[in-house]
Amino acid sequence: RLSRRGRTIVFSIHQPRYSIFKLFDSLTLLALGKVLYHGPAKQALEYFSSIGYECEPFNNPADFFLDVINGDSTAVAASKEDHRPINTGKVSEDNKDSSVVDVLHQKYLNSSLYQSTKEALAKVELGQGSRQRASKQGHEITYANGFFTQLYWLSKRSLKNLIGNPQASIAQIAVTVILALVVGAIFFGVKSDQSGIQNRVGSLFFVTTNQCFSSVSAIELFIRDKKLFV
């Protein structure tokens, strides 16, 4: 529902089942920094079958792809048996994985899927080159909503955070009331003479200094929200 409203959603799925996998439109398989497949998800099984990796009946395609990439699939084992090297020296597990990845990557480079992707990327690069020659006005930062709309929603969000965390608000109110009583008791009954003027200046200085230092606590909220935003 969110995606239909124009939102871009990025999420990860750990071992997706077939009912989730069949909802994918396009599929990209990566291993060791190399592309092993990029194209329609529905054509992935057909592609792997064409290069000699047959998915067993009742096997989850997502698990099958992971097994092929990791070298754990029976199709990979059969391929290794057919291409067993004459040299019987020991080979590390990393070399086994890298050899499978290199084979899959090379077969993808020789496929028609790669050629179509390469042509699409070339068109995108040509389009970017023409945009770079355009005026710099296209690079100006714009906002989808005006200042007052942003102010309204940010203020509403901050109010909800205050309501959801009443302990901090109650503590701030209590500290303010206590300091007001202390300052009021110290400077209670100030006379209208030379000393009274000095006392009033002292009280204003104390209150102003207290307000400045008390506002420093807002930095903690800023740091916390900044981490959340980033």
Buried (B, 14 or more C-beta within 10 A) or exposed (E): EEEEEEEEEEEEEEEBEEEEBEEBEEBEBEBEEBBBBBBEBEBBBEBBEEBEBBBEEEBBBBBBBBBBBBBEBBBBEEBBEEEEEEEEEEEEEEEBBBBBBEBBBEBBEEBEBBEEBEEEEEEEEEEEEEEEEEEEEEEEEEEEEEEEEEEEEEEEEEEEEEEEEEEEEEEEEEEEEEBEEEBEEEBEEBEEEEEEEEBEEBBEEBBEEBEEEEEEEEEEEEEEEEEEEE
